[in-house]
Amino acid sequence: MTLILLAVSLSIALCIIAYNLAIYALPFMVGLSTAQFAYGAGAGFLMSGLAAIGAAFLSIGLVIAVLGFAKNPVLRLIALAVFAVPAAIAGYALVHGVAKNAIDSGVALNLLCGTVGFFIGIAAMINLNALGVSALSR
């Protein structure tokens, strides 16, 4: 019984941590791709890491700049969607990895994973929009 409660509580903790990290999936993907490209081009490990950090911050800064300076709501929504789509994919993959052995029905599993991915994408949009408003309102 203790092991079951431990497994459930650790699964919940994993989901909370992953939810908080999934909203930053775009900067991670950009940073990882930049690090791989820089390392493959002949840069060392340290320079690849610095390039990855710079690219990740640049991707966040670019989306915040578009949110701050664009007055067109469609352009703002596109910028938020570019940030939220990788978060939704990460949320889908997270729930699929956790629930694939517990749910036998493929339809129910896809509906659950799609719903959670949608909610994590919306949460990423809300968090980035709030960050963009607070950063540029000073």
TORMAR-138992 format. One record per residue: residue in one letter; chain; x, y, z of N, C-alpha, C in turn. Coordinates in steps of 0.001 Angstrom, whole numbers, plus 524288, in hexadecimal, padded with zeros to 5 digits. Layout:
// TORMAR-138992
aa = A&ch = A&n.x = X&n.y = Y&n.z = Z&ca.x = X&ca.y = Y&ca.z = Z&c.x = X&c.y = Y&c.z = Z;
...
This chain:
// TORMAR-138992
aa = M&ch = A&n.x = 80334&n.y = 7FB59&n.z = 80000&ca.x = 80000&ca.y = 80000&ca.z = 80000&c.x = 80364&c.y = 804ED&c.z = 80000;
aa = T&ch = A&n.x = 807A7&n.y = 804B5&n.z = 802E7&ca.x = 80B1F&ca.y = 80932&ca.z = 80330&c.x = 80DA2&c.y = 80A52&c.z = 7FDEF;
aa = L&ch = A&n.x = 80F1E&n.y = 80633&n.z = 7FB23&ca.x = 81185&ca.y = 806F2&ca.z = 7F608&c.x = 80DAD&c.y = 8093C&c.z = 7F219;
aa = I&ch = A&n.x = 808CC&n.y = 807B9&n.z = 7F27F&ca.x = 804D2&ca.y = 809DB&ca.z = 7EEF9&c.x = 80419&c.y = 80FA8&c.z = 7F005;
aa = L&ch = A&n.x = 803B9&n.y = 81122&n.z = 7F4F6&ca.x = 8032A&ca.y = 816AA&ca.z = 7F646&c.x = 807FF&c.y = 819C7&c.z = 7F4A5;
aa = L&ch = A&n.x = 80C97&n.y = 81779&n.z = 7F544&ca.x = 8115D&ca.y = 81A06&ca.z = 7F39B&c.x = 8116D&c.y = 81ABF&c.z = 7EDB0;
aa = A&ch = A&n.x = 80FC7&n.y = 816CD&n.z = 7EACB&ca.x = 80FA9&ca.y = 8172F&ca.z = 7E51B&c.x = 80BC3&c.y = 81B50&c.z = 7E34E;
aa = V&ch = A&n.x = 80742&n.y = 81B8A&n.z = 7E5D1&ca.x = 8035A&ca.y = 81F78&ca.z = 7E464&c.x = 8054F&c.y = 824EE&c.z = 7E5A0;
aa = S&ch = A&n.x = 8079B&n.y = 825A3&n.z = 7EA38&ca.x = 80979&ca.y = 82AD8&ca.z = 7EBAD&c.x = 80E11&c.y = 82C92&c.z = 7E849;
aa = L&ch = A&n.x = 81181&n.y = 828F4&n.z = 7E6E3&ca.x = 815D3&ca.y = 82A57&ca.z = 7E362&c.x = 813E2&c.y = 82B82&c.z = 7DDE1;
aa = S&ch = A&n.x = 80FD5&n.y = 828C7&n.z = 7DC1E&ca.x = 80D8E&ca.y = 829F4&ca.z = 7D702&c.x = 80B17&c.y = 82F5B&c.z = 7D6F6;
aa = I&ch = A&n.x = 80883&n.y = 830C7&n.z = 7DB2F&ca.x = 80636&ca.y = 835FA&ca.z = 7DB8D&c.x = 80A76&c.y = 83A22&c.z = 7DBA9;
aa = A&ch = A&n.x = 80E9D&n.y = 8392D&n.z = 7DE9A&ca.x = 812F2&ca.y = 83CE6&ca.z = 7DED4&c.x = 8158B&c.y = 83D71&c.z = 7D97A;
aa = L&ch = A&n.x = 81630&n.y = 83917&n.z = 7D6AF&ca.x = 81866&ca.y = 8393F&ca.z = 7D175&c.x = 81505&c.y = 83C74&c.z = 7CDCC;
aa = C&ch = A&n.x = 80FE7&n.y = 83BC3&n.z = 7CE22&ca.x = 80C5D&ca.y = 83EB4&ca.z = 7CABC&c.x = 80C86&c.y = 84487&c.z = 7CBF2;
aa = I&ch = A&n.x = 80CEC&n.y = 845F3&n.z = 7D0E1&ca.x = 80D30&ca.y = 84B85&ca.z = 7D245&c.x = 81249&c.y = 84DE9&c.z = 7D054;
aa = I&ch = A&n.x = 81693&n.y = 84B28&n.z = 7D118&ca.x = 81B9C&ca.y = 84D25&ca.z = 7CF3A&c.x = 81BA4&c.y = 84D7D&c.z = 7C94A;
aa = A&ch = A&n.x = 819BC&n.y = 84988&n.z = 7C6B5&ca.x = 819AA&ca.y = 84987&ca.z = 7C102&c.x = 81604&c.y = 84DB1&c.z = 7BEDD;
aa = Y&ch = A&n.x = 811A4&n.y = 84EB1&n.z = 7C186&ca.x = 80E19&ca.y = 852D8&ca.z = 7BFD4&c.x = 810D8&c.y = 8581D&c.z = 7C01E;
aa = N&ch = A&n.x = 813A5&n.y = 85906&n.z = 7C456&ca.x = 81661&ca.y = 85DFF&ca.z = 7C4DA&c.x = 81AD2&c.y = 85E8A&c.z = 7C0EE;
aa = L&ch = A&n.x = 81D28&n.y = 85A49&n.z = 7BF49&ca.x = 82162&ca.y = 85A87&ca.z = 7BB7E&c.x = 81F7C&c.y = 85A36&c.z = 7B5D6;
aa = A&ch = A&n.x = 81AEC&n.y = 85809&n.z = 7B4ED&ca.x = 81904&ca.y = 8575C&ca.z = 7AF92&c.x = 817B4&c.y = 85C83&c.z = 7AD01;
aa = I&ch = A&n.x = 81683&n.y = 86082&n.z = 7B00E&ca.x = 8152D&ca.y = 8657F&ca.z = 7ADA1&c.x = 819F2&c.y = 86830&c.z = 7AB53;
aa = Y&ch = A&n.x = 81E99&n.y = 86632&n.z = 7AC93&ca.x = 8235F&ca.y = 86854&ca.z = 7AA53&c.x = 825C1&c.y = 86493&c.z = 7A664;
aa = A&ch = A&n.x = 82288&n.y = 861C7&n.z = 7A389&ca.x = 8246C&ca.y = 85DE9&ca.z = 79FCC&c.x = 826F2&c.y = 8607B&c.z = 79B0E;
aa = L&ch = A&n.x = 824EF&n.y = 864E3&n.z = 79939&ca.x = 82731&ca.y = 86772&ca.z = 794A5&c.x = 82CC1&c.y = 86948&c.z = 795B1;
aa = P&ch = A&n.x = 82DC4&n.y = 86C20&n.z = 799F5&ca.x = 8333E&ca.y = 86DAA&ca.z = 79ADA&c.x = 836E7&c.y = 868F9&c.z = 79B83;
aa = F&ch = A&n.x = 83501&n.y = 864CE&n.z = 79DE4&ca.x = 83844&ca.y = 86024&ca.z = 79E6F&c.x = 83972&c.y = 85DC2&c.z = 7991F;
aa = M&ch = A&n.x = 83581&n.y = 85D61&n.z = 795C7&ca.x = 8365C&ca.y = 85B21&ca.z = 7909A&c.x = 83A14&c.y = 85E76&c.z = 78D64;
aa = V&ch = A&n.x = 83971&n.y = 8639E&n.z = 78DAE&ca.x = 83CE5&ca.y = 86726&ca.z = 78ACB&c.x = 8427A&c.y = 866B7&c.z = 78CDE;
aa = G&ch = A&n.x = 84301&n.y = 8669D&n.z = 79204&ca.x = 84830&ca.y = 86624&ca.z = 79458&c.x = 84ACA&c.y = 860F8&c.z = 7930E;
aa = L&ch = A&n.x = 847D8&n.y = 85CB7&n.z = 79335&ca.x = 84A03&ca.y = 8579C&ca.z = 791F4&c.x = 84BBE&c.y = 85759&c.z = 78C41;
aa = S&ch = A&n.x = 8488D&n.y = 85961&n.z = 788C4&ca.x = 849FB&ca.y = 8595B&ca.z = 78335&c.x = 84ECA&c.y = 85CB9&c.z = 78236;
aa = T&ch = A&n.x = 84F0E&n.y = 8612C&n.z = 784D8&ca.x = 85395&ca.y = 86496&ca.z = 78435&c.x = 85884&c.y = 86204&c.z = 7864E;
aa = A&ch = A&n.x = 8581E&n.y = 85F73&n.z = 78AC2&ca.x = 85CAD&ca.y = 85CC7&ca.z = 78CF6&c.x = 85E8D&c.y = 85867&c.z = 78963;
aa = Q&ch = A&n.x = 85AF0&n.y = 8556C&n.z = 78739&ca.x = 85C72&ca.y = 85137&ca.z = 783B0&c.x = 85F03&c.y = 8535C&c.z = 77EC2;
aa = F&ch = A&n.x = 85CD9&n.y = 857A1&n.z = 77CB7&ca.x = 85F19&ca.y = 859F2&ca.z = 77808&c.x = 86481&c.y = 85C2B&c.z = 7791C;
aa = A&ch = A&n.x = 86508&n.y = 85EF2&n.z = 77D6E&ca.x = 86A1A&ca.y = 8614C&ca.z = 77EB6&c.x = 86E30&c.y = 85D1F&c.z = 77FD1;
aa = Y&ch = A&n.x = 86CBF&n.y = 858FE&n.z = 78280&ca.x = 87078&ca.y = 854CF&ca.z = 783A4&c.x = 871FA&c.y = 851E6&c.z = 77EA4;
aa = G&ch = A&n.x = 86E39&n.y = 8512F&n.z = 77B37&ca.x = 86F5C&ca.y = 84E9C&ca.z = 7763E&c.x = 872A7&c.y = 851F6&c.z = 772A5;
aa = A&ch = A&n.x = 87257&n.y = 8571F&n.z = 77352&ca.x = 87562&ca.y = 85AA8&ca.z = 7700A&c.x = 87AFA&c.y = 85B3A&c.z = 771FA;
aa = G&ch = A&n.x = 87C34&n.y = 858F8&n.z = 7766B&ca.x = 8818F&ca.y = 85913&ca.z = 77845&c.x = 8826C&c.y = 85C41&c.z = 77D2E;
aa = A&ch = A&n.x = 87E5D&n.y = 85E94&n.z = 77F4A&ca.x = 87EF8&ca.y = 8616F&ca.z = 7842F&c.x = 87F9D&c.y = 85D86&c.z = 7889E;
aa = G&ch = A&n.x = 88212&n.y = 85F2D&n.z = 78CBE&ca.x = 882CA&ca.y = 85BBC&ca.z = 79136&c.x = 87DCD&c.y = 85B22&c.z = 79451;
aa = F&ch = A&n.x = 87E2B&n.y = 8580D&n.z = 79873&ca.x = 879A2&ca.y = 8570C&ca.z = 79BC0&c.x = 877D3&c.y = 85C06&c.z = 79E7B;
aa = L&ch = A&n.x = 87B74&n.y = 85F1A&n.z = 7A081&ca.x = 87A19&ca.y = 863E8&ca.z = 7A344&c.x = 877A2&c.y = 867E9&c.z = 79F9D;
aa = M&ch = A&n.x = 879D7&n.y = 86895&n.z = 79B0D&ca.x = 877AC&ca.y = 86C59&ca.z = 79758&c.x = 87259&c.y = 86A9E&c.z = 7954F;
aa = S&ch = A&n.x = 87192&n.y = 86597&n.z = 794B3&ca.x = 86C79&ca.y = 86397&ca.z = 79313&c.x = 86864&c.y = 864B2&c.z = 79747;
aa = G&ch = A&n.x = 869DE&n.y = 863FB&n.z = 79C31&ca.x = 86647&ca.y = 8652A&ca.z = 7A07F&c.x = 864F6&c.y = 86AF0&c.z = 7A0C5;
aa = L&ch = A&n.x = 868DF&n.y = 86E43&n.z = 7A00A&ca.x = 867D7&ca.y = 873EB&ca.z = 7A016&c.x = 8645A&c.y = 8758A&c.z = 79B84;
aa = A&ch = A&n.x = 8653A&n.y = 8732D&n.z = 79706&ca.x = 861E3&ca.y = 8744C&ca.z = 79285&c.x = 85C4D&c.y = 87280&c.z = 79380;
aa = A&ch = A&n.x = 85BB3&n.y = 86E0B&n.z = 7960F&ca.x = 8567B&ca.y = 86BFE&ca.z = 79744&c.x = 853A7&c.y = 86F9C&c.z = 79B0C;
aa = I&ch = A&n.x = 85653&n.y = 8715F&n.z = 79F16&ca.x = 853E2&ca.y = 874FA&ca.z = 7A2D4&c.x = 8526A&c.y = 87A12&c.z = 7A02E;
aa = G&ch = A&n.x = 855DB&n.y = 87C0D&n.z = 79CEA&ca.x = 854AA&ca.y = 880E2&ca.z = 79A1E&c.x = 85005&c.y = 88055&c.z = 79672;
aa = A&ch = A&n.x = 84FC4&n.y = 87BF9&n.z = 793B1&ca.x = 84B6A&ca.y = 87B1D&ca.z = 79014&c.x = 8463F&c.y = 87A71&c.z = 792FD;
aa = A&ch = A&n.x = 84662&n.y = 877D2&n.z = 79773&ca.x = 8419B&ca.y = 8771D&ca.z = 79A85&c.x = 83F96&c.y = 87C5F&c.z = 79C7D;
aa = F&ch = A&n.x = 8431C&n.y = 87F97&n.z = 79E92&ca.x = 84172&ca.y = 884C3&ca.z = 7A060&c.x = 83FB1&c.y = 88837&c.z = 79BD6;
aa = L&ch = A&n.x = 8422D&n.y = 8879B&n.z = 79764&ca.x = 840A1&ca.y = 88AA6&ca.z = 792CE&c.x = 83B2F&c.y = 8891C&c.z = 790F1;
aa = S&ch = A&n.x = 839E3&n.y = 88416&n.z = 7913D&ca.x = 834A6&ca.y = 8826F&ca.z = 78F92&c.x = 8307B&c.y = 884A3&c.z = 7933A;
aa = I&ch = A&n.x = 8318D&n.y = 8849E&n.z = 79855&ca.x = 82DCC&ca.y = 886EC&ca.z = 79BFE&c.x = 82D72&c.y = 88CC9&c.z = 79B20;
aa = G&ch = A&n.x = 831EC&n.y = 88F4E&n.z = 79A70&ca.x = 831FA&ca.y = 894F7&ca.z = 79994&c.x = 82F2F&c.y = 8968E&c.z = 79497;
aa = L&ch = A&n.x = 82FBA&n.y = 89369&n.z = 79088&ca.x = 82D1C&ca.y = 8949E&ca.z = 78B9A&c.x = 8272D&c.y = 8945B&c.z = 78C29;
aa = V&ch = A&n.x = 8254A&n.y = 89059&n.z = 78EC6&ca.x = 81FA1&ca.y = 88FE3&ca.z = 78F89&c.x = 81D9E&c.y = 89442&c.z = 7930E;
aa = I&ch = A&n.x = 82088&n.y = 895A3&n.z = 79726&ca.x = 81EE7&ca.y = 899EA&ca.z = 79A93&c.x = 81F00&c.y = 89F18&c.z = 797AC;
aa = A&ch = A&n.x = 822DE&n.y = 89FE2&n.z = 79439&ca.x = 82314&ca.y = 8A4B4&ca.z = 7912A&c.x = 81E71&c.y = 8A513&c.z = 78D70;
aa = V&ch = A&n.x = 81D1B&n.y = 8A0B9&n.z = 78AFF&ca.x = 81881&ca.y = 8A0C7&ca.z = 7878B&c.x = 81396&c.y = 8A1F3&c.z = 78AAC;
aa = L&ch = A&n.x = 81324&n.y = 89FAC&n.z = 78F51&ca.x = 80E8E&ca.y = 8A0B9&ca.z = 79299&c.x = 80E66&c.y = 8A65A&c.z = 7946B;
aa = G&ch = A&n.x = 812EB&n.y = 8A8A5&n.z = 7955C&ca.x = 8130D&ca.y = 8ADF6&ca.z = 7975A&c.x = 81234&c.y = 8B21C&c.z = 7933D;
aa = F&ch = A&n.x = 81435&n.y = 8B130&n.z = 78E92&ca.x = 81406&ca.y = 8B546&ca.z = 78AA2&c.x = 80FCD&c.y = 8B48F&c.z = 7867F;
aa = A&ch = A&n.x = 80DC7&n.y = 8AFEF&n.z = 785D9&ca.x = 809C0&ca.y = 8AEFC&ca.z = 781EA&c.x = 8046B&c.y = 8B08C&c.z = 78416;
aa = K&ch = A&n.x = 801A8&n.y = 8B399&n.z = 78121&ca.x = 7FC62&ca.y = 8B52F&ca.z = 782B5&c.x = 7F82D&c.y = 8B1CB&c.z = 7803E;
aa = N&ch = A&n.x = 7F99D&n.y = 8AED8&n.z = 77C35&ca.x = 7F5ED&ca.y = 8AB72&ca.z = 7798E&c.x = 7F506&c.y = 8A68D&c.z = 77CDC;
aa = P&ch = A&n.x = 7F027&n.y = 8A58C&n.z = 77E6C&ca.x = 7EF3A&ca.y = 8A0F7&ca.z = 781BB&c.x = 7F055&c.y = 89BC7&c.z = 77F00;
aa = V&ch = A&n.x = 7EFD7&n.y = 89B95&n.z = 779DE&ca.x = 7F0F5&ca.y = 896BD&ca.z = 77706&c.x = 7F6CC&c.y = 89587&c.z = 77745;
aa = L&ch = A&n.x = 7FA10&n.y = 89987&n.z = 776AC&ca.x = 7FFB2&ca.y = 898C3&ca.z = 7770B&c.x = 8014C&c.y = 89717&c.z = 77C88;
aa = R&ch = A&n.x = 7FED0&n.y = 8995B&n.z = 78074&ca.x = 7FFE6&ca.y = 897D4&ca.z = 785D6&c.x = 7FE4F&c.y = 89228&c.z = 786D2;
aa = L&ch = A&n.x = 7F9D6&n.y = 8909E&n.z = 784A8&ca.x = 7F7FC&ca.y = 88B41&ca.z = 7854E&c.x = 7FB96&c.y = 88762&c.z = 78287;
aa = I&ch = A&n.x = 7FD90&n.y = 888DC&n.z = 77E01&ca.x = 80139&ca.y = 88578&ca.z = 77B32&c.x = 80645&c.y = 884CE&c.z = 77E50;
aa = A&ch = A&n.x = 80837&n.y = 8891A&n.z = 7809B&ca.x = 80CF8&ca.y = 888C7&ca.z = 783C3&c.x = 80C1C&c.y = 88549&c.z = 78887;
aa = L&ch = A&n.x = 80798&n.y = 885B9&n.z = 78AFA&ca.x = 80667&ca.y = 88256&ca.z = 78F70&c.x = 805BD&c.y = 87CAE&c.z = 78DBE;
aa = A&ch = A&n.x = 80372&n.y = 87BD6&n.z = 78930&ca.x = 802A9&ca.y = 8767E&ca.z = 78748&c.x = 807D8&c.y = 873E4&c.z = 785F2;
aa = V&ch = A&n.x = 80B90&n.y = 876E9&n.z = 783E0&ca.x = 810BA&ca.y = 874BE&ca.z = 782B4&c.x = 81354&c.y = 872D9&c.z = 787B6;
aa = F&ch = A&n.x = 81262&n.y = 87592&n.z = 78BFB&ca.x = 8149A&ca.y = 8740B&ca.z = 790FD&c.x = 81191&c.y = 86F89&c.z = 7936B;
aa = A&ch = A&n.x = 80C77&n.y = 86F3D&n.z = 7926E&ca.x = 80921&ca.y = 86B7A&ca.z = 7951E&c.x = 808E8&c.y = 86627&c.z = 79278;
aa = V&ch = A&n.x = 809E2&n.y = 865D6&n.z = 78D75&ca.x = 80979&ca.y = 860D0&ca.z = 78ABA&c.x = 80D71&c.y = 85CD2&c.z = 78CCC;
aa = P&ch = A&n.x = 8127A&n.y = 85E31&n.z = 78D7C&ca.x = 81604&ca.y = 85A4D&ca.z = 78FDA&c.x = 8147C&c.y = 858DC&c.z = 79570;
aa = A&ch = A&n.x = 81232&n.y = 85C83&n.z = 79856&ca.x = 81065&ca.y = 85B49&ca.z = 79D9E&c.x = 80BE5&c.y = 85761&c.z = 79D6D;
aa = A&ch = A&n.x = 80866&n.y = 85801&n.z = 799AF&ca.x = 8040E&ca.y = 85452&ca.z = 79928&c.x = 80602&c.y = 84EE9&c.z = 7979D;
aa = I&ch = A&n.x = 809DA&n.y = 84EB5&n.z = 79430&ca.x = 80C19&ca.y = 849AD&ca.z = 792A3&c.x = 80ECF&c.y = 84716&c.z = 79746;
aa = A&ch = A&n.x = 81190&n.y = 84A35&n.z = 79A61&ca.x = 8142A&ca.y = 8480D&ca.z = 79F00&c.x = 81030&c.y = 8461A&c.z = 7A2FF;
aa = G&ch = A&n.x = 80BDB&n.y = 848E7&n.z = 7A3A9&ca.x = 807C7&ca.y = 84724&ca.z = 7A73B&c.x = 80539&c.y = 84224&c.z = 7A566;
aa = Y&ch = A&n.x = 80443&n.y = 841C0&n.z = 7A053&ca.x = 80213&ca.y = 83CF5&ca.z = 79E22&c.x = 805B7&c.y = 8385E&c.z = 79F1B;
aa = A&ch = A&n.x = 80AC1&n.y = 8391C&n.z = 79DF5&ca.x = 80E87&ca.y = 834E3&ca.z = 79E9F&c.x = 80F28&c.y = 83358&c.z = 7A456;
aa = L&ch = A&n.x = 80EE8&n.y = 83732&n.z = 7A7D2&ca.x = 80F60&ca.y = 8360D&ca.z = 7AD62&c.x = 80AF0&c.y = 8328F&c.z = 7AF40;
aa = V&ch = A&n.x = 80622&n.y = 83407&n.z = 7AE01&ca.x = 801A7&ca.y = 830FA&ca.z = 7AFCE&c.x = 8017E&c.y = 82BB3&c.z = 7AD17;
aa = H&ch = A&n.x = 80302&n.y = 82B84&n.z = 7A839&ca.x = 80315&ca.y = 82686&ca.z = 7A57A&c.x = 80700&c.y = 822D5&c.z = 7A7FF;
aa = G&ch = A&n.x = 80B84&n.y = 824D8&n.z = 7A978&ca.x = 80F6A&ca.y = 8218E&ca.z = 7AC00&c.x = 80DB7&c.y = 81F9A&c.z = 7B153;
aa = V&ch = A&n.x = 80AC2&n.y = 822DD&n.z = 7B427&ca.x = 80908&ca.y = 82150&ca.z = 7B960&c.x = 80456&c.y = 81DAA&c.z = 7B91C;
aa = A&ch = A&n.x = 800B0&n.y = 81EAC&n.z = 7B594&ca.x = 7FBB3&ca.y = 81BE7&ca.z = 7B5A3&c.x = 7FB40&c.y = 81777&c.z = 7B1B7;
aa = K&ch = A&n.x = 7FF35&n.y = 8167A&n.z = 7AE86&ca.x = 7FE98&ca.y = 8127B&ca.z = 7AA6F&c.x = 7FDF8&c.y = 80CF8&c.z = 7AC99;
aa = N&ch = A&n.x = 80016&n.y = 80BF9&n.z = 7B11E&ca.x = 7FF7F&ca.y = 806C2&ca.z = 7B364&c.x = 7FAA9&c.y = 80641&c.z = 7B6CB;
aa = A&ch = A&n.x = 7F83B&n.y = 80AA1&n.z = 7B813&ca.x = 7F3A4&ca.y = 80A73&ca.z = 7BB78&c.x = 7EE86&c.y = 80A68&c.z = 7B866;
aa = I&ch = A&n.x = 7EE82&n.y = 80C86&n.z = 7B3B2&ca.x = 7E9BC&ca.y = 80CE9&ca.z = 7B091&c.x = 7EA53&c.y = 8095D&c.z = 7ABD3;
aa = D&ch = A&n.x = 7E6B9&n.y = 805B2&n.z = 7AB47&ca.x = 7E70D&ca.y = 801F6&ca.z = 7A6FB&c.x = 7E4DF&c.y = 8042D&c.z = 7A1E3;
aa = S&ch = A&n.x = 7E0D2&n.y = 80746&n.z = 7A23C&ca.x = 7DE49&ca.y = 80957&ca.z = 79D92&c.x = 7E1B3&c.y = 80D8D&c.z = 79B09;
aa = G&ch = A&n.x = 7E2C8&n.y = 80CCF&n.z = 7960F&ca.x = 7E5E4&ca.y = 810A6&ca.z = 79337&c.x = 7E310&c.y = 815CE&c.z = 7927D;
aa = V&ch = A&n.x = 7DDED&n.y = 8158C&n.z = 791CF&ca.x = 7DADB&ca.y = 81A50&ca.z = 7911F&c.x = 7DAC8&c.y = 81D7B&c.z = 79625;
aa = A&ch = A&n.x = 7D9EF&n.y = 81ADA&n.z = 79A83&ca.x = 7D9D9&ca.y = 81D9C&ca.z = 79F86&c.x = 7DF31&c.y = 81FE1&c.z = 7A0C8;
aa = L&ch = A&n.x = 7E351&n.y = 81D0A&n.z = 79F85&ca.x = 7E89A&ca.y = 81EF7&ca.z = 7A07E&c.x = 7E9C1&c.y = 823C7&c.z = 79D34;
aa = N&ch = A&n.x = 7E849&n.y = 823B1&n.z = 7983F&ca.x = 7E92F&ca.y = 8283A&ca.z = 794E3&c.x = 7E5DE&c.y = 82CE3&c.z = 7968A;
aa = L&ch = A&n.x = 7E110&n.y = 82BEA&n.z = 7983C&ca.x = 7DDD3&ca.y = 83040&ca.z = 79A20&c.x = 7E01C&c.y = 832AD&c.z = 79F0E;
aa = L&ch = A&n.x = 7E1E0&n.y = 82F68&n.z = 7A2A7&ca.x = 7E446&ca.y = 8316A&ca.z = 7A772&c.x = 7E942&c.y = 8346F&c.z = 7A640;
aa = C&ch = A&n.x = 7EC9D&n.y = 83234&n.z = 7A312&ca.x = 7F18E&ca.y = 834C2&ca.z = 7A1C7&c.x = 7F0AB&c.y = 839CC&c.z = 79EB8;
aa = G&ch = A&n.x = 7ED04&n.y = 839BA&n.z = 79B1D&ca.x = 7EBD2&ca.y = 83E72&ca.z = 79823&c.x = 7E999&c.y = 842C7&c.z = 79B87;
aa = T&ch = A&n.x = 7E647&n.y = 8415A&n.z = 79F34&ca.x = 7E40B&ca.y = 8453F&ca.z = 7A2BF&c.x = 7E839&c.y = 847A9&c.z = 7A62B;
aa = V&ch = A&n.x = 7EB9C&n.y = 84475&n.z = 7A854&ca.x = 7EFCA&ca.y = 84682&ca.z = 7ABAA&c.x = 7F39C&c.y = 849C2&c.z = 7A870;
aa = G&ch = A&n.x = 7F4E4&n.y = 8480A&n.z = 7A3C2&ca.x = 7F843&ca.y = 84B20&ca.z = 7A057&c.x = 7F5E1&c.y = 85068&c.z = 79F10;
aa = F&ch = A&n.x = 7F0C9&n.y = 8507A&n.z = 79E1B&ca.x = 7EE13&ca.y = 85568&ca.z = 79D0F&c.x = 7EE5E&c.y = 8590D&c.z = 7A1C6;
aa = F&ch = A&n.x = 7ED67&n.y = 856F5&n.z = 7A66B&ca.x = 7ED8B&ca.y = 85A33&ca.z = 7AB1B&c.x = 7F30D&c.y = 85C3A&c.z = 7AC41;
aa = I&ch = A&n.x = 7F6FC&n.y = 8591B&n.z = 7AB56&ca.x = 7FC54&ca.y = 85AEE&ca.z = 7AC3A&c.x = 7FDCD&c.y = 85F0B&c.z = 7A82A;
aa = G&ch = A&n.x = 7FC05&n.y = 85E73&n.z = 7A368&ca.x = 7FCE8&ca.y = 86282&ca.z = 79F73&c.x = 7FA4A&c.y = 8679F&c.z = 7A0E6;
aa = I&ch = A&n.x = 7F584&n.y = 86757&n.z = 7A2D1&ca.x = 7F2CA&ca.y = 86C15&ca.z = 7A493&c.x = 7F59C&c.y = 86E78&c.z = 7A93B;
aa = A&ch = A&n.x = 7F77A&n.y = 86B3D&n.z = 7ACD7&ca.x = 7FA58&ca.y = 86D42&ca.z = 7B15F&c.x = 7FF62&c.y = 86FF1&c.z = 7AFAE;
aa = A&ch = A&n.x = 80205&n.y = 86DCE&n.z = 7ABC1&ca.x = 806C6&ca.y = 87050&ca.z = 7A9C7&c.x = 80580&c.y = 8759C&c.z = 7A759;
aa = M&ch = A&n.x = 8012F&n.y = 875E7&n.z = 7A47F&ca.x = 7FF9B&ca.y = 87AE5&ca.z = 7A233&c.x = 7FE5B&c.y = 87EE6&c.z = 7A667;
aa = I&ch = A&n.x = 7FB9C&n.y = 87D48&n.z = 7AA71&ca.x = 7FA25&ca.y = 880E2&ca.z = 7AEA2&c.x = 7FEFB&c.y = 882BF&c.z = 7B194;
aa = N&ch = A&n.x = 8028C&n.y = 87F1B&n.z = 7B2CD&ca.x = 80743&ca.y = 88099&ca.z = 7B5A9&c.x = 80ABA&c.y = 88439&c.z = 7B279;
aa = L&ch = A&n.x = 80B5E&n.y = 8832A&n.z = 7AD7A&ca.x = 80EA5&ca.y = 88687&ca.z = 7AA41&c.x = 80C11&c.y = 88BD3&c.z = 7A96D;
aa = N&ch = A&n.x = 80708&n.y = 88BF3&n.z = 7A8CA&ca.x = 80453&ca.y = 890F0&ca.z = 7A81F&c.x = 804E3&c.y = 8943E&c.z = 7AD14;
aa = A&ch = A&n.x = 8045F&n.y = 891CF&n.z = 7B196&ca.x = 80510&ca.y = 894B0&ca.z = 7B678&c.x = 80AB4&c.y = 8968C&c.z = 7B716;
aa = L&ch = A&n.x = 80E70&n.y = 8934F&n.z = 7B577&ca.x = 813E9&ca.y = 894D5&ca.z = 7B5C7&c.x = 81505&c.y = 8995C&c.z = 7B215;
aa = G&ch = A&n.x = 812D4&n.y = 89920&n.z = 7AD6A&ca.x = 813A7&ca.y = 89D62&ca.z = 7A9A4&c.x = 81131&c.y = 8A277&c.z = 7AB68;
aa = V&ch = A&n.x = 80CA4&n.y = 8A239&n.z = 7ADC2&ca.x = 80A01&ca.y = 8A6F7&ca.z = 7AFA8&c.x = 80CFF&c.y = 8A94E&c.z = 7B43D;
aa = S&ch = A&n.x = 80ECA&n.y = 8A5F8&n.z = 7B7DC&ca.x = 8117B&ca.y = 8A807&ca.z = 7BC7B&c.x = 816F9&c.y = 8A9F2&c.z = 7BB1F;
aa = A&ch = A&n.x = 81991&n.y = 8A789&n.z = 7B760&ca.x = 81EEB&ca.y = 8A91C&ca.z = 7B617&c.x = 81F04&c.y = 8AE48&c.z = 7B328;
aa = L&ch = A&n.x = 81B1C&n.y = 8AF3A&n.z = 7AFE5&ca.x = 81B30&ca.y = 8B3F4&ca.z = 7ACB9&c.x = 817CB&c.y = 8B84F&c.z = 7AEDA;
aa = S&ch = A&n.x = 81564&n.y = 8B781&n.z = 7B35E&ca.x = 81224&ca.y = 8BBA8&ca.z = 7B594&c.x = 81536&c.y = 8BF31&c.z = 7B92B;
aa = R&ch = A&n.x = 81A1A&n.y = 8BE19&n.z = 7BA0E&ca.x = 81D53&ca.y = 8C142&ca.z = 7BD9A&c.x = 81F35&c.y = 8C614&c.z = 7BB1A;
